[in-house]
Amino acid sequence: MTSKVPINQDRLINGDEKEFKSLFDLLYVGMVQQATFYTNDFAVAEDVVQEVFVRLWEKRGELKSVQNLEGYLLLSVKNRCLNYLEHQQVVDKYKQYYLLQEIQDDDEDPEQFIEDVGKLLDKLPEKRKMVLELCVIESKSYAEIADLLGISLNTVKDHVKKAYAFLREELRKEVSYPILFFALYFKGKSASE
């Protein structure tokens, strides 16, 4: 079996934990970097790589036909990241749909609601408001926003985190928008993690 990594694949297939640890130590950092590239989230990237290694161990008997172990693992990371992103899109769309339904079902005047949210957004510093609008309204990734505005990825994350914190605090005062508060609370939690 040909592989770019100096690992004895037969020993790995037979359950040699030392060989597995060597493979993990050799490829972990690069795999996390690749996963971070796709997900823009280091914690998610670590989880993805961990899942790939767990699955590798559980299915190691199927490695007999794998010619390039490193390529196989990197492809596994890519596919798991794409599955994660697809799942996140579905979750986000469901949340948006649910919120829209709740807002429409609410007795509040939709125009008044939009005006109130606009007033809250206007209280944000200009750069923070711009970052939040690019993230939420235009669905741009943190990396795209950083490139577009010429700021670092961490600065984008900080703006989003602080914007959500501000909106949560302001909406906590408004009893008329509990659903929006609920959504921002959880969206802000995931943005800061």
N, CA, C and O of each residue as an XYZ file, in Angstrom:
772
protein
N       0.841     -1.183      0.000
C       0.000      0.000      0.000
C       0.876      1.232      0.000
O       1.788      1.352      0.818
N       0.603      2.152     -0.916
C       1.386      3.373     -1.007
C       0.685      4.473     -0.225
O      -0.530      4.642     -0.326
N       1.449      5.207      0.542
C       0.890      6.322      1.295
C       1.976      7.353      1.480
O       3.158      7.018      1.559
N       1.575      8.605      1.548
C       2.546      9.681      1.739
C       2.979      9.795      3.198
O       3.992     10.429      3.496
N       2.218      9.185      4.110
C       2.566      9.279      5.525
C       3.341      8.038      5.942
O       3.022      6.930      5.511
N       4.375      8.222      6.792
C       5.210      7.083      7.197
C       4.531      6.239      8.281
O       5.025      6.140      9.404
N       3.413      5.643      7.935
C       2.631      4.842      8.874
C       2.486      3.445      8.285
O       2.262      3.287      7.085
N       2.612      2.448      9.126
C       2.384      1.079      8.683
C       0.880      0.830      8.708
O       0.289      0.589      9.760
N       0.279      0.894      7.524
C      -1.165      0.805      7.407
C      -1.697     -0.555      7.868
O      -2.795     -0.637      8.418
N      -0.923     -1.619      7.645
C      -1.356     -2.953      8.072
C      -1.470     -3.014      9.593
O      -2.421     -3.583     10.129
N      -0.498     -2.426     10.280
C      -0.558     -2.410     11.752
C      -1.726     -1.560     12.232
O      -2.391     -1.907     13.207
N      -1.974     -0.451     11.551
C      -3.115      0.403     11.887
C      -4.420     -0.383     11.712
O      -5.285     -0.351     12.587
N      -4.557     -1.072     10.608
C      -5.755     -1.865     10.320
C      -5.958     -2.935     11.398
O      -7.091     -3.245     11.767
N      -4.863     -3.491     11.893
C      -4.946     -4.542     12.919
C      -5.117     -3.990     14.334
O      -5.093     -4.753     15.300
N      -5.289     -2.665     14.465
C      -5.614     -2.077     15.763
C      -4.433     -1.640     16.593
O      -4.556     -1.543     17.814
N      -3.297     -1.373     15.987
C      -2.118     -0.916     16.721
C      -2.335      0.538     17.153
O      -2.310      1.453     16.330
N      -2.545      0.731     18.452
C      -2.842      2.068     18.975
C      -1.652      3.018     18.837
O      -1.833      4.220     18.642
N      -0.446      2.483     18.937
C       0.756      3.312     18.794
C       0.824      3.876     17.367
O       1.170      5.041     17.172
N       0.495      3.051     16.385
C       0.502      3.489     14.988
C      -0.577      4.550     14.767
O      -0.368      5.525     14.045
N      -1.737      4.343     15.403
C      -2.840      5.307     15.303
C      -2.432      6.649     15.917
O      -2.691      7.706     15.342
N      -1.793      6.597     17.090
C      -1.345      7.833     17.743
C      -0.311      8.550     16.879
O      -0.326      9.777     16.779
N       0.583      7.789     16.257
C       1.586      8.402     15.374
C       0.905      9.116     14.206
O       1.291     10.224     13.835
N      -0.099      8.476     13.638
C      -0.850      9.083     12.535
C      -1.550     10.353     13.009
O      -1.511     11.381     12.332
N      -2.183     10.277     14.164
C      -2.873     11.425     14.742
C      -1.893     12.587     14.950
O      -2.161     13.714     14.535
N      -0.771     12.305     15.589
C       0.237     13.343     15.868
C       0.778     13.966     14.583
O       1.058     15.164     14.532
N       0.919     13.155     13.566
C       1.483     13.606     12.298
C       0.524     14.513     11.515
O       0.954     15.497     10.914
N      -0.770     14.183     11.523
C      -1.715     14.867     10.634
C      -2.696     15.824     11.313
O      -3.343     16.621     10.634
N      -2.814     15.759     12.622
C      -3.855     16.517     13.321
C      -3.835     18.019     12.998
O      -4.860     18.583     12.614
N      -2.698     18.651     13.149
C      -2.614     20.113     12.968
C      -3.030     20.510     11.548
O      -3.817     21.441     11.378
N      -2.522     19.828     10.546
C      -2.881     20.144      9.158
C      -4.352     19.923      8.869
O      -4.974     20.682      8.125
N      -4.903     18.873      9.468
C      -6.319     18.593      9.262
C      -7.194     19.661      9.926
O      -8.213     20.064      9.367
N      -6.801     20.114     11.106
C      -7.555     21.182     11.790
C      -7.455     22.482     10.987
O      -8.433     23.221     10.874
N      -6.271     22.760     10.431
C      -6.121     23.964      9.602
C      -7.052     23.890      8.396
O      -7.702     24.876      8.049
N      -7.116     22.726      7.762
C      -8.002     22.575      6.604
C      -9.468     22.747      7.022
O     -10.231     23.434      6.342
N      -9.856     22.131      8.127
C     -11.237     22.230      8.593
C     -11.579     23.672      8.978
O     -12.695     24.134      8.737
N     -10.624     24.377      9.572
C     -10.852     25.785      9.934
C     -11.050     26.635      8.682
O     -11.864     27.558      8.681
N     -10.316     26.329      7.626
C     -10.474     27.027      6.353
C     -11.923     26.907      5.862
O     -12.503     27.887      5.395
N     -12.492     25.731      5.965
C     -13.866     25.511      5.487
C     -14.924     26.079      6.426
O     -15.912     26.656      5.971
N     -14.726     25.919      7.731
C     -15.788     26.283      8.678
C     -15.641     27.673      9.280
O     -16.604     28.214      9.822
N     -14.456     28.255      9.193
C     -14.171     29.545      9.844
C     -14.413     29.488     11.352
O     -14.713     30.504     11.978
N     -14.281     28.307     11.922
C     -14.532     28.141     13.349
C     -13.578     27.068     13.879
O     -13.715     25.887     13.559
N     -12.616     27.495     14.690
C     -11.584     26.585     15.171
C     -12.168     25.442     16.004
O     -11.758     24.291     15.856
N     -13.130     25.763     16.883
C     -13.722     24.729     17.737
C     -14.455     23.687     16.901
O     -14.341     22.489     17.157
N     -15.202     24.139     15.909
C     -15.898     23.210     15.014
C     -14.877     22.378     14.247
O     -15.061     21.175     14.059
N     -13.803     23.022     13.807
C     -12.754     22.320     13.058
C     -12.152     21.194     13.902
O     -11.947     20.083     13.415
N     -11.875     21.495     15.164
C     -11.336     20.452     16.043
C     -12.316     19.295     16.197
O     -11.919     18.130     16.186
N     -13.598     19.621     16.340
C     -14.623     18.570     16.455
C     -14.681     17.716     15.197
O     -14.773     16.491     15.275
N     -14.626     18.362     14.045
C     -14.670     17.640     12.775
C     -13.501     16.659     12.679
O     -13.690     15.493     12.331
N     -12.307     17.132     12.984
C     -11.119     16.279     12.891
C     -11.211     15.132     13.899
O     -10.850     13.995     13.594
N     -11.692     15.442     15.088
C     -11.873     14.396     16.101
C     -12.831     13.319     15.580
O     -12.566     12.126     15.729
N     -13.935     13.740     14.971
C     -14.906     12.794     14.413
C     -14.281     11.942     13.309
O     -14.545     10.743     13.218
N     -13.459     12.561     12.477
C     -12.803     11.824     11.396
C     -11.880     10.758     11.972
O     -11.858      9.629     11.482
N     -11.113     11.105     13.011
C     -10.209     10.123     13.613
C     -10.968      9.008     14.341
O     -10.557      7.848     14.310
N     -12.067      9.364     14.990
C     -12.877      8.336     15.659
C     -13.433      7.368     14.617
O     -13.390      6.151     14.794
N     -13.948      7.922     13.547
C     -14.502      7.071     12.478
C     -13.393      6.216     11.841
O     -13.607      5.047     11.521
N     -12.227      6.805     11.666
C     -11.099      6.049     11.115
C     -10.797      4.831     11.995
O     -10.609      3.723     11.493
N     -10.752      5.049     13.306
C     -10.456      3.948     14.218
C     -11.556      2.882     14.156
O     -11.277      1.684     14.108
N     -12.796      3.341     14.157
C     -13.917      2.401     14.130
C     -13.974      1.607     12.825
O     -14.373      0.442     12.831
N     -13.583      2.218     11.712
C     -13.680      1.586     10.394
C     -12.311      1.233      9.821
O     -12.159      1.106      8.606
N     -11.324      1.076     10.683
C      -9.948      0.853     10.210
C      -9.825     -0.391      9.337
O      -8.929     -0.467      8.496
N     -10.704     -1.356      9.524
C     -10.666     -2.563      8.705
C     -10.940     -2.295      7.235
O     -10.567     -3.091      6.373
N     -11.597     -1.165      6.945
C     -11.922     -0.810      5.562
C     -10.775     -0.080      4.863
O     -10.913      0.312      3.704
N      -9.664      0.105      5.538
C      -8.545      0.862      4.977
C      -7.692      0.063      3.992
O      -6.794      0.618      3.358
N      -7.964     -1.220      3.863
C      -7.141     -2.068      2.993
C      -7.077     -1.548      1.562
O      -6.056     -1.687      0.889
N      -8.169     -0.952      1.104
C      -8.203     -0.481     -0.287
C      -7.706      0.961     -0.439
O      -7.616      1.467     -1.557
N      -7.387      1.618      0.665
C      -6.946      3.011      0.612
C      -5.472      3.062      0.228
O      -4.622      2.490      0.911
N      -5.178      3.752     -0.871
C      -3.796      3.861     -1.353
C      -3.059      5.046     -0.734
O      -1.859      4.968     -0.467
N      -3.781      6.140     -0.509
C      -3.170      7.358      0.018
C      -3.929      7.754      1.279
O      -4.960      8.423      1.203
N      -3.428      7.344      2.423
C      -4.110      7.556      3.694
C      -4.285      9.039      4.015
O      -5.350      9.456      4.470
N      -3.264      9.820      3.782
C      -3.356     11.260      4.065
C      -4.427     11.909      3.187
O      -5.241     12.689      3.681
N      -4.430     11.593      1.899
C      -5.447     12.127      0.990
C      -6.839     11.694      1.394
O      -7.791     12.472      1.328
N      -6.948     10.444      1.814
C      -8.228      9.896      2.272
C      -8.746     10.681      3.477
O      -9.925     11.031      3.533
N      -7.867     10.955      4.438
C      -8.268     11.681      5.646
C      -8.603     13.144      5.345
O      -9.565     13.686      5.889
N      -7.813     13.779      4.481
C      -8.097     15.175      4.121
C      -9.423     15.284      3.375
O     -10.173     16.239      3.578
N      -9.711     14.321      2.521
C     -10.996     14.305      1.825
C     -12.136     14.069      2.817
O     -13.211     14.654      2.685
N     -11.900     13.219      3.800
C     -12.909     12.978      4.843
C     -13.201     14.257      5.618
O     -14.355     14.560      5.920
N     -12.148     15.005      5.938
C     -12.320     16.280      6.653
C     -13.125     17.248      5.792
O     -14.073     17.871      6.271
N     -12.751     17.371      4.539
C     -13.467     18.282      3.631
C     -14.941     17.910      3.558
O     -15.806     18.776      3.690
N     -15.234     16.632      3.351
C     -16.627     16.197      3.227
C     -17.407     16.431      4.511
O     -18.567     16.841      4.469
N     -16.775     16.172      5.657
C     -17.472     16.380      6.929
C     -17.720     17.875      7.160
O     -18.761     18.253      7.698
N     -16.779     18.718      6.760
C     -16.967     20.174      6.876
C     -18.119     20.633      5.987
O     -18.964     21.419      6.416
N     -18.150     20.144      4.755
C     -19.229     20.531      3.843
C     -20.578     20.058      4.379
O     -21.575     20.770      4.260
N     -20.616     18.864      4.966
C     -21.858     18.380      5.577
C     -22.265     19.276      6.749
O     -23.444     19.589      6.919
N     -21.291     19.681      7.545
C     -21.563     20.574      8.673
C     -22.146     21.906      8.177
O     -23.144     22.394      8.707
N     -21.506     22.481      7.155
C     -21.968     23.768      6.629
C     -23.372     23.648      6.037
O     -24.203     24.538      6.218
N     -23.632     22.561      5.339
C     -24.955     22.341      4.766
C     -25.992     22.224      5.882
O     -27.085     22.782      5.787
N     -25.641     21.503      6.925
C     -26.546     21.352      8.071
C     -26.802     22.714      8.733
O     -27.935     23.027      9.101
N     -25.751     23.511      8.880
C     -25.910     24.834      9.482
C     -26.837     25.720      8.659
O     -27.632     26.478      9.214
N     -26.733     25.623      7.328
C     -27.613     26.410      6.470
C     -29.066     26.012      6.680
O     -29.947     26.870      6.735
N     -29.315     24.721      6.797
C     -30.675     24.243      7.028
C     -31.175     24.748      8.379
O     -32.305     25.223      8.488
N     -30.343     24.646      9.396
C     -30.718     25.112     10.731
C     -31.006     26.612     10.699
O     -32.010     27.062     11.250
N     -30.134     27.385     10.059
C     -30.327     28.834      9.983
C     -31.601     29.200      9.226
O     -32.340     30.093      9.640
N     -31.852     28.513      8.126
C     -33.076     28.787      7.361
C     -34.312     28.439      8.175
O     -35.309     29.160      8.140
N     -34.245     27.327      8.913
C     -35.373     26.937      9.754
C     -35.610     28.003     10.829
O     -36.751     28.391     11.081
N     -34.538     28.471     11.455
C     -34.672     29.510     12.480
C     -35.302     30.767     11.889
O     -36.201     31.362     12.484
N     -34.814     31.170     10.694
C     -35.357     32.367     10.053
C     -36.832     32.181      9.727
O     -37.644     33.080      9.946
N     -37.173     31.002      9.200
C     -38.572     30.721      8.860
C     -39.430     30.750     10.117
O     -40.506     31.347     10.123
N     -38.958     30.112     11.174
C     -39.703     30.067     12.423
C     -39.904     31.476     12.974
O     -41.000     31.823     13.414
N     -38.857     32.277     12.950
C     -38.964     33.649     13.446
C     -39.945     34.456     12.616
O     -40.753     35.215     13.152
N     -39.868     34.286     11.304
C     -40.784     34.995     10.421
C     -42.225     34.605     10.722
O     -43.110     35.460     10.769
N     -42.455     33.317     10.923
C     -43.806     32.844     11.249
C     -44.275     33.447     12.565
O     -45.417     33.892     12.678
N     -43.400     33.462     13.549
C     -43.756     34.016     14.857
C     -44.063     35.511     14.751
O     -44.999     36.012     15.374
N     -43.267     36.203     13.961
C     -43.486     37.637     13.788
C     -44.803     37.880     13.069
O     -45.563     38.772     13.446
N     -45.076     37.093     12.040
C     -46.321     37.252     11.292
C     -47.528     36.891     12.138
O     -48.591     37.495     11.997
N     -47.371     35.904     13.022
C     -48.471     35.485     13.884
C     -48.704     36.464     15.026
O     -49.771     36.476     15.640
N     -47.716     37.268     15.300
C     -47.797     38.213     16.403
C     -48.786     39.324     16.053
O     -48.972     39.659     14.883
N     -49.407     39.880     17.067
C     -50.368     40.963     16.854
C     -49.688     42.293     16.562
O     -50.344     43.256     16.166
N     -48.392     42.345     16.754
C     -47.657     43.582     16.529
C     -47.726     43.986     15.055
O     -47.879     43.146     14.169
N     -47.613     45.256     14.827
C     -47.591     45.805     13.480
C     -46.219     45.514     12.871
O     -45.204     45.944     13.419
N     -46.167     44.775     11.722
C     -44.868     44.418     11.138
C     -44.031     45.648     10.773
O     -42.808     45.627     10.909
N     -44.679     46.708     10.317
C     -43.934     47.919      9.966
C     -43.302     48.540     11.202
O     -42.174     49.033     11.159
N     -44.043     48.510     12.304
C     -43.513     49.043     13.561
C     -42.334     48.199     14.032
O     -41.340     48.723     14.534
N     -42.462     46.884     13.863
C     -41.388     45.965     14.246
C     -40.118     46.292     13.460
O     -39.041     46.414     14.044
N     -40.238     46.433     12.147
C     -39.078     46.737     11.295
C     -38.473     48.081     11.700
O     -37.253     48.233     11.759
N     -39.331     49.037     11.975
C     -38.846     50.352     12.394
C     -38.089     50.266     13.723
O     -37.046     50.896     13.894
N     -38.628     49.479     14.663
C     -37.984     49.324     15.971
C     -36.616     48.647     15.842
O     -35.646     49.062     16.476
N     -36.553     47.614     15.023
C     -35.279     46.917     14.818
C     -34.281     47.859     14.145
O     -33.102     47.877     14.501
N     -34.753     48.636     13.177
C     -33.889     49.618     12.509
C     -33.320     50.627     13.493
O     -32.148     50.993     13.405
N     -34.150     51.078     14.432
C     -33.686     52.021     15.448
C     -32.610     51.400     16.338
O     -31.635     52.051     16.714
N     -32.817     50.123     16.663
C     -31.802     49.438     17.473
C     -30.486     49.341     16.718
O     -29.421     49.594     17.281
N     -30.560     48.975     15.445
C     -29.342     48.848     14.638
C     -28.640     50.188     14.492
O     -27.411     50.249     14.449
N     -29.417     51.261     14.415
C     -28.826     52.597     14.285
C     -28.042     53.013     15.538
O     -27.203     53.912     15.473
N     -28.311     52.374     16.653
C     -27.582     52.680     17.888
C     -26.182     52.063     17.897
O     -25.329     52.449     18.696
N     -25.959     51.106     17.002
C     -24.645     50.456     16.930
C     -23.629     51.404     16.291
O     -23.998     52.231     15.457
N     -22.352     51.291     16.673
C     -21.319     52.043     15.960
C     -21.351     51.650     14.473
O     -21.666     50.509     14.135
N     -21.030     52.579     13.615
C     -21.183     52.383     12.164
C     -20.492     51.120     11.646
O     -21.091     50.352     10.893
N     -19.263     50.907     12.036
C     -18.511     49.739     11.553
C     -19.170     48.442     12.037
O     -19.292     47.480     11.279
N     -19.587     48.426     13.293
C     -20.230     47.240     13.871
C     -21.553     46.951     13.158
O     -21.873     45.800     12.861
N     -22.304     48.002     12.892
C     -23.572     47.853     12.176
C     -23.315     47.279     10.778
O     -24.031     46.383     10.330
N     -22.304     47.793     10.104
C     -21.971     47.330      8.755
C     -21.591     45.851      8.785
O     -22.044     45.078      7.941
N     -20.764     45.452      9.749
C     -20.344     44.055      9.865
C     -21.560     43.162     10.120
O     -21.693     42.108      9.499
N     -22.438     43.572     11.019
C     -23.627     42.780     11.332
C     -24.540     42.660     10.118
O     -25.060     41.577      9.848
N     -24.743     43.739      9.387
C     -25.593     43.694      8.201
C     -25.004     42.767      7.134
O     -25.738     42.009      6.499
N     -23.693     42.822      6.937
C     -23.049     41.934      5.966
C     -23.208     40.471      6.381
O     -23.413     39.586      5.550
N     -23.108     40.246      7.686
C     -23.205     38.880      8.205
C     -24.639     38.362      8.140
O     -24.877     37.256      7.655
N     -25.583     39.143      8.619
C     -26.963     38.678      8.758
C     -27.777     38.882      7.487
O     -28.418     37.948      7.005
N     -27.758     40.075      6.949
C     -28.615     40.378      5.802
C     -28.047     39.816      4.507
O     -28.781     39.253      3.695
N     -26.730     39.969      4.313
C     -26.122     39.499      3.068
C     -25.520     38.095      3.190
O     -24.979     37.565      2.219
N     -25.613     37.496      4.374
C     -25.134     36.129      4.626
C     -23.686     35.903      4.204
O     -23.336     34.843      3.686
N     -22.863     36.899      4.429
C     -21.443     36.761      4.100
C     -20.724     36.076      5.264
O     -21.099     36.243      6.425
N     -19.699     35.313      4.938
C     -18.907     34.654      5.972
C     -18.012     35.696      6.640
O     -17.798     36.789      6.115
N     -17.498     35.329      7.809
C     -16.584     36.226      8.515
C     -15.364     36.538      7.654
O     -14.889     37.674      7.630
N     -14.869     35.544      6.961
C     -13.683     35.740      6.112
C     -13.991     36.710      4.980
O     -13.172     37.575      4.667
N     -15.170     36.577      4.359
C     -15.555     37.486      3.273
C     -15.675     38.921      3.791
O     -15.249     39.867      3.129
N     -16.255     39.069      4.975
C     -16.416     40.403      5.563
C     -15.047     41.008      5.865
O     -14.812     42.187      5.601
N     -14.149     40.199      6.416
C     -12.800     40.684      6.725
C     -12.109     41.173      5.457
O     -11.501     42.243      5.455
N     -12.199     40.396      4.377
C     -11.592     40.795      3.106
C     -12.232     42.064      2.558
O     -11.542     42.986      2.121
N     -13.552     42.096      2.588
C     -14.298     43.224      2.035
C     -13.979     44.538      2.762
O     -13.829     45.584      2.130
N     -13.879     44.472      4.088
C     -13.661     45.688      4.877
C     -12.193     45.941      5.211
O     -11.851     46.975      5.783
N     -11.329     44.993      4.853
C      -9.905     45.165      5.131
C      -9.578     45.121      6.608
O      -8.704     45.846      7.082
N     -10.290     44.257      7.341
C     -10.032     44.097      8.771
C      -9.737     42.619      9.038
O      -9.960     41.768      8.177
N      -9.241     42.330     10.222
C      -8.887     40.940     10.532
C     -10.139     40.118     10.836
O     -11.195     40.658     11.165
N      -9.994     38.820     10.717
C     -11.078     37.890     11.017
C     -11.501     38.032     12.478
O     -12.692     37.992     12.787
N     -10.540     38.197     13.368
C     -10.860     38.361     14.792
C     -11.625     39.647     15.057
O     -12.481     39.688     15.941
N     -11.330     40.690     14.306
C     -12.062     41.949     14.454
C     -13.516     41.761     14.022
O     -14.433     42.279     14.660
N     -13.717     41.025     12.946
C     -15.089     40.735     12.495
C     -15.840     39.972     13.580
O     -16.968     40.321     13.928
N     -15.208     38.930     14.111
C     -15.846     38.125     15.165
C     -16.186     38.993     16.372
O     -17.257     38.860     16.963
N     -15.259     39.886     16.732
C     -15.482     40.767     17.871
C     -16.663     41.709     17.630
O     -17.488     41.918     18.519
N     -16.741     42.280     16.410
C     -17.870     43.160     16.076
C     -19.191     42.408     16.167
O     -20.157     42.920     16.732
N     -19.242     41.205     15.618
C     -20.487     40.429     15.633
C     -20.869     40.073     17.068
O     -22.027     40.209     17.461
N     -19.904     39.623     17.833
C     -20.150     39.256     19.230
C     -20.705     40.444     20.015
O     -21.686     40.310     20.747
N     -20.079     41.590     19.858
C     -20.517     42.782     20.596
C     -21.860     43.296     20.093
O     -22.661     43.801     20.880
N     -22.117     43.175     18.799
C     -23.407     43.607     18.248
C     -24.537     42.749     18.812
O     -25.569     43.267     19.239
N     -24.330     41.431     18.809
C     -25.357     40.541     19.362
C     -25.558     40.788     20.853
O     -26.690     40.761     21.336
N     -24.485     41.024     21.577
C     -24.594     41.298     23.011
C     -25.415     42.576     23.238
O     -26.277     42.617     24.116
N     -25.143     43.603     22.451
C     -25.880     44.853     22.556
C     -27.371     44.641     22.249
O     -28.240     45.091     22.996
N     -27.644     43.952     21.145
C     -29.040     43.715     20.758
C     -29.776     42.863     21.795
O     -30.940     43.122     22.101
N     -29.100     41.856     22.330
C     -29.724     41.036     23.378
C     -30.102     41.898     24.572
O     -31.200     41.786     25.116
N     -29.172     42.759     24.968
C     -29.420     43.619     26.123
C     -30.577     44.581     25.859
O     -31.443     44.761     26.715
N     -30.594     45.186     24.698
C     -31.657     46.121     24.356
C     -33.015     45.410     24.247
O     -34.034     45.930     24.701
N     -33.012     44.225     23.646
C     -34.276     43.491     23.472
C     -34.783     42.913     24.785
O     -35.977     42.658     24.939
N     -33.887     42.710     25.713
C     -34.303     42.228     27.036
C     -35.253     43.257     27.671
O     -36.151     42.900     28.434
N     -35.043     44.513     27.347
C     -35.882     45.587     27.878
C     -37.247     45.626     27.194
O     -38.224     46.117     27.758
N     -37.297     45.096     25.962
C     -38.537     45.131     25.166
C     -39.299     43.831     25.334
O     -38.882     42.801     24.805
N     -40.401     43.858     26.055
C     -41.191     42.641     26.240
C     -41.972     42.277     24.987
O     -42.456     41.150     24.877
N     -42.106     43.182     24.057
C     -42.939     42.919     22.888
C     -42.255     42.049     21.835
O     -42.909     41.602     20.893
N     -40.957     41.800     21.975
C     -40.248     41.016     20.961
C     -39.498     39.825     21.566
O     -38.290     39.695     21.365
N     -40.193     38.963     22.298
C     -39.486     37.846     22.936
C     -38.890     36.863     21.939
O     -37.832     36.295     22.210
N     -39.523     36.647     20.812
C     -39.009     35.685     19.829
C     -37.703     36.201     19.238
O     -36.745     35.441     19.101
N     -37.655     37.476     18.889
C     -36.429     38.044     18.344
C     -35.317     38.002     19.388
O     -34.168     37.695     19.072
N     -35.670     38.313     20.634
C     -34.677     38.231     21.708
C     -34.123     36.813     21.802
O     -32.912     36.617     21.901
N     -35.014     35.832     21.771
C     -34.631     34.423     21.856
C     -33.659     34.069     20.730
O     -32.633     33.434     20.973
N     -33.974     34.472     19.513
C     -33.127     34.159     18.355
C     -31.760     34.831     18.483
O     -30.734     34.197     18.236
N     -31.739     36.092     18.863
C     -30.467     36.801     19.003
C     -29.644     36.248     20.156
O     -28.414     36.227     20.104
N     -30.335     35.802     21.194
C     -29.615     35.234     22.328
C     -28.811     34.022     21.878
O     -27.621     33.914     22.173
N     -29.464     33.113     21.164
C     -28.772     31.900     20.745
C     -27.824     32.154     19.589
O     -26.774     31.516     19.520
N     -28.151     33.055     18.683
C     -27.254     33.384     17.576
C     -25.985     34.024     18.137
O     -24.877     33.714     17.699
N     -26.158     34.910     19.099
C     -25.010     35.571     19.720
C     -24.139     34.600     20.487
O     -22.915     34.736     20.496
N     -24.754     33.621     21.132
C     -23.997     32.597     21.853
C     -23.117     31.822     20.886
O     -21.946     31.572     21.170
N     -23.685     31.437     19.729
C     -22.893     30.648     18.774
C     -21.823     31.512     18.114
O     -20.771     30.993     17.740
N     -22.060     32.807     17.962
C     -21.063     33.692     17.353
C     -19.886     33.908     18.295
O     -18.758     34.126     17.851
N     -20.152     33.848     19.604
C     -19.063     34.120     20.540
C     -18.297     32.864     20.926
O     -17.238     32.965     21.545
N     -18.791     31.697     20.583
C     -18.108     30.453     20.963
C     -17.060     30.060     19.969
O     -16.395     29.039     20.143
